Amino acid sequence: MAHPKRKTSKSRRDKRRTHYKAEKPSLTVCQETGAVHLPHRAYTVDGNLYYNGKLIIENTAVV
């Protein structure tokens, strides 16, 4: 039965086993506000919180 001549380091072993790649995030443009955001997530425009193009929380803070 064959045996390795040198020990494979944990680092080298884990690099070989990984399948994760760097991917750019997918972005969408809201048709209501024109804001670019991550899909299926709430986003802010001028201090207001939107989700699915609908105003969820209006900014009520007085500056």
N, C-alpha and C positions, 0 to 999 in steps of 0.2 A: 504494500500500500504506500502511495506517495505521501511525503511529508514536506511542508514548506521549509526552505533553507533558512529564511529569515522571518521573524515575527512581523505580521502586518499591524501597523500602529492603529490605534482607535481612530485617529484623524483620517488616515487614508481609507480605512474600512467604511467610515461614515460618509465620506465624500463620494465613494462609489455607490453607496446604497441610496443616496438622496435622489429625489425626483422633483424637488422644488426648483422653480425657475422664477426669476424676477419678471413680473408682468406689469405693464402699465395699467392704471385703473380705468375702467370704463366710465365715461362721463355722459350725462344727458343735459339737454337744454330745456328749461321750463318754458312752455309756450305762453304762460300767463305773465311771468316776470322777466324772462330772458336770462335768468341766472343759470350758470353752469354748476352742476352738483352731481354727487354720487347718486345712482338710482336707488330707489326704495329707502331713502333716508331723508329726514327733515333737514332743511337748510335755512339760513338767515339771509334776508335782503333788507337793508336799511334798519336793522334791529328787529324786524318782524320775523317770526318763525313760520315757514311754509312747509306743507307736505302735500304731494299730489296736486300742486298748483293752487291749493286752498290755504287761506290764512288761518293758522292754528292759534297762535298767540301774538297779539298786537303789542307793540312796545308802548308801555304806558309811563315809562320813566320820563320825568321832566328834567331837562338840562338847563 
